[in-house]
Amino acid sequence: MNILKKVVTSLLAFMLILSLTSSLTFASVAQDVKNTKYRTQAQVLGALKIMEGDAGTGNFRPNDTIKRSEATKIAVALLGLRSSANTAVGITRYPDVEQNYWANGFINTATTHGLVIGDDTGKFRPEDKIKFSEAVTILIRTLGYESQAKAKGGYPTGYITTASAIGLTKGVNANSDAQISRGEVAIMAYNALTIKLMEQTGFGSNIKYEVTDKTLLENKLDVSLIKGKVEAVGTSVLDGGSPLQKNEIRINGKSYNSGKTDVRTILGFNAEAYLNNKDKQIIAVIPTSDNEVLNIAAENIASVDNSASKAVNYWKDASVSSKTSKANVEGDAYILYNGKLASFDKFANIDSGYMSLLDSDLDGKYEIVFVNETTNYVVDDVYTASQKITDKYGQPTLTVDFEDENKTVILEKAGEYIELKDLNEWDVITFTISEDSDIIFGNVVTNAVNGKITEIGNDHVYVGSQKYKVASNYPHTF
């Protein structure tokens, strides 16, 4: 049993290293949207608490269809009316919405604000799957464009035509009468954030509607959108500027409170940041599309040229072809080793982890190289009083002091930040630790590979008929 545990944890360590190469954000990312077109939308909407992942798993379920009640909640949240919904729980006009139904307050609030109405029989049908045309109608009302939609033909054509004209359905793949997925609704909700609102400006015999400069994001959610280059994150600084406090970020020369931030995922990027105007804290930073990023796992690095003409030679897939590709690096590129600015001697082959190369000016050369060399731990004991973690198989005891103002310590599990008390025996943690130990990032995984071990090699193991590569940077003996 102990041997099986040891093999499984080594496998998990390898699997985690691979997953790290695609993590490039400051905002939690649900595992089931990481490599989909819904990634940015899910991140932003999650940070704004408009559409969140499932409790426990954190999954966003982008391909699942969405209910009428869920779509109603999204519209209410877009208008910044979540608090109103909490106090609006009570008797509804709909006979099929009970007082103890989870979305009762949201449905009441949406009804009061004219976002939803019942069907021809007076029922709301909260558990029914919503059609694309119905979801569009609710969002058109949320943005104030119903008068225009009615003038263009009403439901459904007028609403869909209006939605297309204002950019609400940009990037959406759905048919009018078909049920719509959570992912497609997320695209529309994300689009809705920055569409200019239409408001009624004339009344009585002079009814008039006008497009304003207001948006849901700025005027209903009280959140500002900041665009620019991330120049510093905590003590990690580009261009020789002064370091910040550990929970600060600098964009276009201005510093903001950002809470916990993974420097490896955002420093030097062109990004969009979302600032909560109430507490003046950045709640999400998302890299924009005008960044070219190349992630290379350590095992795929063929060689590093650290001469005047700097480059990384790598295999795209060594199992398919032995031919290497070349990534050209600026001669004066910034090198960040495990989160901190380092000298060029750290621009070298690494045994474990990965490199991320960033070209933010799209000139064909990478100007920032993130060298992320990893160390794997399998949790034996956790000592919360002394902030220490011990390893099952001989790694040195690691101090992870969250309270030290001079250190940045982040533990992440399933896209969420956790604390030491959340760790369990046999959890696998892949750490990147700066040379001075001032920056410590840890990614935690608990999933196991189950089955009978049928073969063990120097660098691999078979569980059943499935071959797994064992992490090279974890001490293991089989």
N, C-alpha and C positions, 0 to 999 in steps of 0.2 A: 504493500500500500504506500509506504514512504517513497519507494522508487517511482511509482506512478505519479504521486503528487509532484515529485521533483521534475520529472519529465514534463508534466503538464504545465508547471509554472514556467519552465524554460521556454516552452512553446508559446505561452501567453506573452512572455517578454518580447519574443520576436514579432509576434503579431501586433503588439502595441507599437513597436518601433515603426512598422509600416504605416499604421494609422496616423502617426504624428506628422508624416510628410504632407498631409493634405489639410492640416489645421492652420488656417491663416486668417484669424479674426480676433478682435476683442469684442466678444458677445458670444454667449453660449450658442452652440450649433448642435441641433438634434442630429443624431447619427444617421437617421433615415432621410435627411435632406442634404447631407454634406456634398454629395456629388451630383446634385440635381439642379435644375433651373430655378428651384424654389428657395435656394439657400439664403440669399440676401433677404428676401421677403420674410422668411421665417425668423431670421435673426432680428430684424428691425421690429417686426410685429410682436415678437416675444419680449423684447426689451421694453416696448411700450405697453405691454400687457393687453394687447388687442387680440392676438391669437397665440396661445401658449401650447407647449407640448404636454403630453399626458403626465400626470403626477406619477412619480416612481420611475417610469421608464424614460421619460423625457422625449419620447417619440412624437413627431409632428404629424405622422400619417398623411402625407401629401396626396396619396392616391385614393384615400377613402372618400366616399361621398359625404356630403354635409347636410345636417338637418336644418329645418326652418328655424328652430329655436336657436341653434348655434349661429346661423347667419344673422339673426336678430341681435344676439349678444355682441357680435362684431361691430354692427352699425352703432349700437349704443356706446360701445367702448371708443369708437372713432370720434364720437362727439364729446368725449370726456365726461360721460354721464354714468360711469360705473357706480359712483357714490349715490347718485339719485336712484339707481336701480336697486341698491341695497335697502333703501328706505321705502321703495314702492311696492314691496311684497304685500299682497293682499288679494281681495276678490277681483277677478278680471271680468271683462265683458264676454269672454269666450268660455262656453260650457265645457270644453275639453282641456282647459288649463287650470289645474287644481292649485290651491293656495300653497301647497307644499312642493310644487314642481320646481326643480332647480332653477329654471329660467323665468319664473313667475315675475320677478321684479323687472327683468330686462324686457319682457314682453309688454308689461304695463307701461314702462317708460317709453318704449318704441311706439306704442299705440298713442300715447299722449302727444308725442312729437310728430305724429303723422307718418312714421316710417313704415308701418305695417297696418294692414287691415285684415279682417277675417275673410273667409271664402263666402260663396253665395248662400251658404246655410248658416253663416255666423260663427263657424268653427275656425280655430287657428291651425289645427293639425301640427302641433309642435314637433312630433316625432317623424313627420314625413320628410323624405329627402327633397331638397330644394332644387328646382330647375335653374339653369343658367339665366333664363329671362327673368325669373323671380328674384334671384340674387342681384341682378343688374338693377331691377326696379327699386329694391330697398336702398341700394347705394346711390342711385340717382336722387332719391328723396333725401338721403343723408347730405348730399352735396348741394341741395337746393334747386336742382334742375328739372323738377317735375313739370312745371308749367311749359318748359320748352319741349319736354318729351311728349306731353299731351298735344301740343301744337303740331308735332311732327307725326301724329297718327296714333298716339296712345299706346296701350299695351298690346303686344310686346314690341312691335316694330319701332315705334317712336322712342321708346326707352333705349333700345339697343342702338338705334341710329345716333341718339344723343350721346350715349356712352362712348361710342366710337369717336365721335367728333371731339370730345373733351379729353380723350386719352385714357379713359377709365378701363377699357378692355384691351389696351396695348399689351401684346405678349400673351394673351389668353387664347387657349385652344378649347372651344366649347361650342355646342350647338344650342339653339334657342330652347327647344323642348326637351333637351337631354338633362339628366341630373349632372350637377357640377361637383368637382372634387374640392377637397380642402386646399390643395395646392393652387388651383386656378382661382379660388376665392381669395387666397392670400395675395396673388398677383394684383387682383383688382383693389383689395384693401390697401396694399402698398401704393399703388398708383393714386388712389384717392387722397392720400396724405398731403400731396403737394398740388392738387388741382385747385384752381381758384374757385371759391364758393360763389354761388349765385344767391342774391338776397332780394326780398321784396322791398322796393323803395317807394312805391306809390300805392295808395289804398282808396277804398270807396269807389267812386266813379272813375278814378284815374289809377287803376291797378297797373303796376309796373315792376319789372324784375331786371336787375342789373348784375353783371359779373363784377365782383369786387377783387381787391388784392389780398383778401383773407384766405387762409387755408386751414384745413383741419389740424395740421401739425402745429402751426404757430398759434392759432387763435382758439382752438378748442382743447388741445392737449398741452399748450404752453411749452412747446419744445422747439428749439431753434436748430436748424440744419447748418452745420459749419463744414465747408469744403476746403481742402488744402493738403499740404504735405506734413506728415508727422515728423517733427524735428528732434524731439526728445521724449523719452519715457522714463520717469524716475531718474536714476543716476546714469542711464545710458543716453548719450548725447551725440548728435552729429554736428559737424561744422564748428567744433570748438566752443560751443555755447556753454553757459553755466548749467550744472546739474540741477534737477528738480527734487522735490520731496518724492518719496517712494510711490505715493498715490496721485501723482500729477502727470499730465501729458501736455506737450507744447505743439500747437498747430499754427503755422504761419506767424510765428513770433509771439503768440499769446498762449499763456498757460491756463490749464483748467484742472479741476479736481476730477479724477477719473476712477477712483477706487482701485481695485485690483486690476492690473494690466500686464499681459504677457508681452514683453518687449519683442520677443522673437517673431511675433505675429503681425506687428504693425509699424515698427520703427522704420522711417524712410519711405513709407508707402504714401501714395496719393489716396486720400480717404474722405469719407463722409462721416462726420461725427454728429451725434444727436445730444444736445445740451438741454437738460431739464432746467427751465428758467426759474423754477421755484427754489431749488436748493443749489443751483449753479454747478451741477455735477454732470459730467459726460456719462450717458447710460449705454452708449454703443458706439463703436468705431468700426466702420466697414470699408475695406479696401475697394476702390472703384475699378472700373474695367480698364483704365489706362495705366495698369501695372503689368509688366511681364514677369512672371515668376516661374522659376525652374526648380523643382524639388528633386534631389538625387539621394537615394538611400546609400548608406556607406558602402554596402556590398556592390553597388553599381558604379562606384568611382574607380576608373581605371588608373588615372594618374592626375596629379596637380602640377601645373607648370607655374612656378613662382619666380620666373625670370622677368625680364622687362616686358615680355609679351605674356601676360598672365592668362591662364585658361584652366578649365577643368575638362578632362577627357573622361567620358562616361559611356556606359552601356545603357541603352534604353530598355533592353530586355536581354540579358546575357543568355537566357535559356533558349532564345529564338535565334539570335545572331551574335557573332563575336565582333562585329563591326562596331567601332566606337563613334560617338558624336563629340563635338567640341563646343564648349560654351566659353566665349571670350569675356574676359573680366577687365575692367578699367585698371590702368596701372596704378592709380591712386584710390582704388576702391576702399570702402570701409570694410573692415573685418570685425564681425562680432562673434566672439567665442562664448557660447552658452549664455548669451544675453548681454555681454559687456564688450565695449570697444576694446580691441586687442591689436597687437602688432602683427605684421605679415607672417611671422613664424607660425602663427596658428592657421594660416592658409595652407593646409596640408592634408594628406590622406588621413582619414579617421577609421578606426576599427568598428565603430558602432555609431548608430544614430543616422544623421542625414545632414545634407547641406541644402539651404534655400538661397537661391540667387535672385536678386531683384534688379530689374531694369525699369525705373520709374519715369525715365524720359524717352523711352522707346527708341533709343538710338542703336540698338543691336548689341550693346555691351552692358554687362551687369556691373552696377556701381556699388552694390552692397552684397556681401556674402555672409550669411548666417551659418556659422559652423556649430552644429548642435551635436555634441558628443555625449552619448548617453551612458548611464549606469543603472543597472537593474537591481531592484530589491524585491525580495519576497518577505512580506511582513511576518515577523515572529512575535514581537511584543511592541506595544505602543505605550509610552510613558508620558501622559499628558502634562503632569506637573513639571517635568524637566524638559518637555518638548523633544523627546527622542524617539527614534525608531530603530529597532534591532532587526537584523536580517537572519533568515533561516540558515544560510549557508556561508557565513563567514565574512560578509561585507562589513566594513567598519560601522559602528553605531553612528547614526546621522542625527544631528540636531536641527530641528526645523522650527525656529522660534518666530511665530507669527507676530509677537508683540515687539520685537526689536525694531525700532524706528530706522535703523541703518541697514536693514535687510528687507528684501522682497521675497516673500515665500508664498507660493501658490500651489495648491493641490487641486486637481481637477478630476472629476469622475463623471462620465456620460454627459459631458458638456456643462456640468455645474461645478462651481467651487465648493469644496468641502473642507472640513477641519480634521485635526488628528483624531478626535473622538469618533469620527465616521469610519475610520479604518478598522479592518478586521484581520485576524490571522489568515495567512495564505493570500491576501491581496497582493497583486503584482504591481509594483510602481516603477515606471521608467522615469528617471531623473535626468535633467540637465542642470549642472551646477557650475556657476562661474568660478574662476580660479581662486578668487578671494572668498568664495562661499557667501557673498553678499546677495546673490540672486539664485534662488532655488525654485525650479519648476518640476512638478511631479504629475504624471498622468497615471491614473489608477484603473486597473481592469480586474474584474472578478469572474468573467465568463470562463468556463472550463471546457477543455476538449475531452469528451467522454468516449470510452471504447477500450478495446484490448490492444496493447502494444504488441505488434507483430514483427517489428524489426528495429534495431538500433544501430546507427552508423556514427561516424565521427562528428558529422554536422547535421544529421537528420534523424528523424524517427518516423516510423509508420504506426498510425493508430488505425487499426483495421486495414483498409486498402488505401487510406489517404496518407500522403507523404507530407511531413511538416519539417521545415528547417528550424534548427535550434539556435537561439540567440547566441552569437559569438562572444558577447561581452558579459555573459553571466557564468560564474564558476559552476560547472556541472560535471558530475561523474556518474556514469550509468553502470 
